[in-house]
Every structure is written in C-alpha cells, then in structure tokens.
C-alpha cells in the first residue's frame, strides 16, 4: 500500500470542493425529481414494444406530432399516458 502525504489545508480545500459538487448535483437532481415522480416515462424500445411498431414508424409518429416526447441527454422519452392515449385513438393503425 502506498501512502501519500498532503498538507491539511489542501485536504480541507478538496473537501470543500467536494461538498460544493455534492450540493450542485443534489440541486440539479431535485429539479427533475418532481417531473419523473408524477408519471412513468418510457424510452424508444418500450414504446415500440407497447405499440407493436418499428423504430421508423415511431419516428414517423414523432414527425407527424402524433406522439409527444421529451429529449434528455440525446435520448427520447415518452409519457406512459401519451402512449396509452395514442393506443386508444383512431390515429393508431391497430385501431382502424
């Protein structure tokens, strides 16, 4: 095992920076907590399986505005209730 000695002041500064990083991370995650707690969100694969469609058809639904979505970190998410609404509507091919 290797032991590295650092001055106490450097350790305190590092500790302060880590505390600040933790606070910023907590604040950022609290912003989105209420959004995700209110409703179940689905990704592309889950929506395709639920609707029985391909990824290309899902893209077409998005382009036509048939299925609202939100983008987070370059990934699309869909509200479960929106997918259910589409399933129940006349615009979904399975209902025609």
Residue pairs with C-beta under 8 A, 6 or more apart in sequence:
39 79
39 80
39 81
40 79
40 80
41 70
41 77
41 78
41 79
41 80
42 50
42 77
42 78
42 79
42 80
42 83
43 75
43 76
43 77
43 78
44 55
44 58
44 75
44 76
47 58
47 67
47 78
47 83
48 54
48 55
48 57
48 58
50 83
50 87
51 57
51 58
51 83
51 86
51 87
51 92
51 94
52 94
53 61
58 67
61 67
61 86
62 69
62 76
66 86
66 91
67 78
67 82
67 83
67 86
68 78
68 79
68 82
69 76
69 77
69 78
70 76
70 77
70 78
71 77
86 92
87 94
87 95
88 95
89 95
90 96
